[in-house]
């Protein structure tokens, strides 16, 4: 007897539950849709539809990968950010919903910026989104050439006009040439590697996760570089680690004004913004 869509979904959910995978039903739905090449409504509109042998093989492989810790987004190779689908793979950090606050704060404080730079762009989620939302001249940099390849793919797929540069932070750019710098830098302390979820520790790129012994070291360089590339009156909008607020505000005590802290939906300080005095 052929396995139906409903039976496959039920079996997949049960396997993920036994494997202690978070949100087992939702994960099974996503993986089954990926195996079938269908959207979620199809699963419930055609519960008795028999799976092809190829679809069942794909679904079984995806379940096995997820049970072994591989993030769902790396299996489906996509993650939504700001309402748009972004391609992702293990060369880039998976964009988190909390990072959308970076774009939201920038739109509130610096919407009229004519020239913006996304430092450490990874998949390009922030920079591509900013360009599409504002139609401003936008550049993005990353130290990883592999990450930039993913960002380039996303820019092309989504129709974003964005320049991509392989460099450390903003080192390839001249002085006082941007109105806005956005960034979600690596900020996890090196010492916290052992306590991370295995999905993060074993699969996401370390260069995009770890910011030094305390996790703040990257901000010291980032803020210094931002003050160099920003024009007087330009804005810096950055995501921060949950314990880094005081240290980063101290770094912004000189040569910066209008410092602001935005909290995420869980109440954690998530984004710091400041204006460059020059």
C-alpha positions, 0 to 999 in steps of 0.5 A: 500500500502506498504511503499517503501525504497524511500518513507521511506527515504523521510518521514524520511528526512522530519521528521528530517528537521522539527525537526531541526536535522542536516544533515537530509538526511544523518541521515535518510540514516544512520538510514534506512540502520541500520533498513534494515541491508543494506549499503547505495547503496542499498537505491538507487539501490532498491528505490521501494523495499517495507519495511517489517513491522519489518524494518518500526518499527525499522526505526520509533523507530530510528527516534523517538530516534534521534528527542529526541536528542539521537546521531545517533552513539548511535542508530547505536552503531558504529562510524568510526575512522581512517577508522575502525568501532568502537562500541560505547554506552553511556558508552563512548565518541563518537570518533570525526574526530578531534581526529584522529590528535592525532594518526597522530601527534604520527605517525609523532613524535614517530612512533618508540615507542616500548611501548605506553599508551593510558590514558583515552581510552574510546572506545579504538579508539586511543590505538587500532588504534595506535596498529594496525598502528604500531604493538607496545606493547600498553596499555590503561587505563580508570577510567570507567570499563564500558568504558573498556568493550567497548574498549575490545570489539573493540580490539577483533573485530579489532584484536588489541593486547592491554592491558586494565587496570582500573585505574585513569590516569596512576596510575597503571603503574610503573616509566619510562616504556613507550615511548609514552603517548597518550590521549584525556582527558575530557577538557570541563569546568564544567561551559559550561555544559549548553551551550553544544548541548543536544546530548552531554550534555544529552547523552555522559558520563560526566566523559569523557567530563568535566575536572574541573572548567576551563577544564585544571585541568585534564591536570595538573594531566595528565602531571605529571603522563606522566612525571612519566611513560615516559622514558627520550626522550619519547613523550606525545601527547594529545588533547586539548580544544580550549582555553587551549593552553597557559595554557598547554604549560606553564605546559610543560615549565619545564622537557619537550622539542620539544613542538609542537601545531597542528591545526585541519582543522577548524584552532583551536589548537587541539593537543599538543606534547612534549618530556620528558626530564627526 
